[in-house]
Amino acid sequence: MIGLDTNILVRLLVEDDPVQTARAKDFVERRCTPESPGYINCVVLAEFVWVLGSIYHFGRAEIASAMETLFAGRDRVIEYHDDVLQALADYKMGSIGFTDAMIARINLARGCEATATFDRNAAKLKGFVRVS
């Protein structure tokens, strides 16, 4: 198994740099298989969503679609797969950010009663408690 960084995932999706896109595709085709998948951790997922929204101006639906594409491949493993999948569903349903949704879902799954936050929007999501 080999870890995949955000820039590899972005090149594969956006294809805005022909040289890096070709290198990323070649690398993933050679190194990521169902037997030896590419590993995508939660920090990479958070960066991926941020880059797509902030740099490439993807909307919520486009970001959700890109995330679903990541989950569809048998040649990759997503850290905390089930929790992140639930976070993606939360993200698609409302105004909560993906990273906040992921934090709540992972923390709940690991036994936290809630996650303390000052963020009013995040506090509306199950799994958060607002500190006031």
Secondary structure, 3 states (H helix, E strand, C coil): CEECCHHHHHHHHHCCCHHHHHHHHHHHHHHCCCCCCEEECHHHHHHHHHHHHHCCCCCHHHHHHHHHHHHHCCCEEECCHHHHHHHHHHHHHCCCCHHHHHHHHHHHHCCCCCEEECCHHHHCCCCEEECC
